[in-house]
Amino acid sequence: MSDGDLSHAEPTVPAESVAVVARAFRARRGAVVAAVTAVVLVAIISVTTGAAGLDVRGVVLTLVDRLPLIDIDTSLSTREEAILTQIRLPRLVLGMLVGGSLSMSGAAYQGVFRNPLADPYLLGVSAGAGCGAVLAIGFGLDLGWGPVGAVPAAAFIGAVVAVGAATAVSRGSWNSPATLLLAGVAMAALFSAVQTYALQRLSASRAREVLSWLFGQLNTSGWEEIGILAPYVGICAAVLMTQRRHLDVLRLGDDEARSVGLDPVRVRLRVVVVASLMTAAAVSVSGLIAFVGLVVPHVVRILVGSSYRIVIPVSALVGAAFLAGVDVGARTLVAPVEMPVGVITAFVGAPFFALILWRRQAVNP
């Protein structure tokens, strides 16, 4: 063969590399399919489980009947349809929005700070939201606007103020994530102190109401809360999806990111602001629900690897299914009494997370 023939030869890709890429693609596709299946199954269980048991076939036919240009008979009575469409479906959707939001935000925080212990409440979001809720419930602070009630509005504002204060204290140290984390810890301590002091000033009935909110709940009076939360979740989720490749680059370090033309400061600022806004919106309607944004991304990374191109969307699906499933337990475990959702996530999440840390320590002593 002549030198000219060699110069035009096609480069060859090792068969082993092709096989590895193919296996990784199949694993990721399988994880997405499994996550979507889990969402569907949990949704069916959620809307059919409760004091008034609903027939699965009747639920499906009722939902199909509400599609445009479709008119079919359903087996549900008028009362059962009202339970489905005005109580259980809104609660299911709210739980999935909150669970997906916390999980996506947790994955984004862990990518930005390159810290597997990062969670959506890292920069004082939970303390700020709790402080706002205490002031709204306990002292009648009315910051509501339009359809937004006083408590969600106060919680949202408190969360945003806490994150803004952490950023201001750190002087916008986006080149030094550790400084920002320490500022978040300081702001969380400050807002928690204000919250504790305010609780001590409340009557017993008001204090119980505040604690009920702080423990996390998915109570909804219809579709109003979803209409408030959905725009925030949709916009923030779309932005985080566009940052997935950038988060993969940040995993290599800031110097490597700059070498390929990526500004790590801008990426970090954009992701933290968007993830914090999404968390604040979720917390404002659900209260404080622990461990979802911390544990779910860990589980997803075990299943699909560490690339944020797949971790973030799968985290959203798994988080939605997880919190909707937890809500089923909250409604049924000690019925007719309803347990706080945040209590169940803590019972499940804390031991599971401890097990993950134990196994990681065993592998990397």
Secondary structure, DSSP 8 states (H G I E B T S, - for coil): --HHHHHT------HHHHHHHHHHHHHHHHHHHHHHHHHHHHHHHHHH-SSS---HHHHHHHHHHTSTT-----S--HHHHHHIIIIIHHHHHHHHHHHHHHHHHHHHHHHHHT-TT--TTTTSHHHHHHHHHHHHHHH-----BTTB-HHHHHHHHHHHHHHHHHHHHTTS-TT-HHHHHHHHHHHHHHHHHHHHHHHHTS-HHHHHHHHHHHT-----SSSHHHHHHHHHHHHHHHHHHHTHHHHHHHTT-HHHHHHTT--HHHHHHHHHHHHHHHHHHHHHHH----SHHHHHHHHHHHHH-S-HHHHHHHHHHHHHHHHHHHHHHHHHTTTTS---HHHHHHHHHHHHHHHHHHHHHHH--
